Amino acid sequence: MRDFTADHRWLSINTATVRKQRGQDWPLLQILDACAARGIRAVSPWRDQVHAAGLAATARAVKSHGFELSGYCRGGMFTYSSDAGRQAVRDDNRRALDEACELGAACLVLVVGGLPGALAGRPAHKDLAAARAQVAESVAALLTDARERGMPLAIEPLHPMYAADRACINTLEQALDLCDALDPGRSGAIGVAVDAYHVWWDPKLAQQIARAGRERLLALHVCDWLVPTTDLLEDRGMMGDGVIDLRGLRALVEAQGYAGYSEVEIFSAKNWWQRDGGEVLDTCIQRHRDCV
């Protein structure tokens, strides 16, 4: 297992971690400047932040700072309730692939979606099995485009509390079943993003990480699960403030040969988003050394 205590070479910042500080959006290009000033080598930007800054401007900044992208957030939201919706989903995910390629991302992270319309509070139906079937069909179609572009797809299973609205793939086992069905040869074209917040509780976690192996382990996201958690979306903890055995999780993925970045992704409306962005980045650096 790699020693992270002396430096932050393998720290990546998911830019959602510092996206709105003290009630104000922190522009992406300023976030990138602040990361570079602290010797952070990798980032993972969100699409809406890239769109606000401009894809070309973001690509220039990434190149200028010499960043690597541990991933690109995000593709997915594959479920739909009409033919027009199906086509819109596919078109948007192709655009996400092209953006990931332009930025040189290691993978396109997929949050697959739940019941169509549920995220807006108006679920079209209650058939979760049908939603999962749409996800499988849509990922299969996107995989063809991804292979053509040479951009790996990383399915991110989300905690079951998000099954209705954000992701109906909720365990590593489910995600890997889909990977194996679509890519039985384990080509590296599709795999998983292991997010500590979403998978730490899973009794099959060690078994499924071993099943994934190096070919399927495309990204590692870290933060912490607070006790108590006051908001299921926007109360993630800084590493070391909660109950997740982050070093144990990293040991599991590194035992399979994972040698990439630990990507800090924290949504924290009442705590870390209320602080100075530089303070948050400095804390991420220290906690990455101490706790990850």
Secondary structure by P-SEA (a helix, b strand, c coil): ccccccccccbbbccccccccccccccaaaaaaaaaaaccccccccaaaaaaacaaaaaaaaaaacccccccccccccccccaaaaaaaaaaaaaaaaaaaaacccbbbbcccccccccccccccccaaaaaaaaaaaaaaaaaaaaaacbbbbbbbccccccccccccccaaaaaaaaaaacccccccbbbbbbccccccccaaaaaaaaaccccccbbbbbbbcccccccccccccccccccaaaaaaaaaaaacccccbbbbbbcccccccccaaaaaaaaaaaaaccc
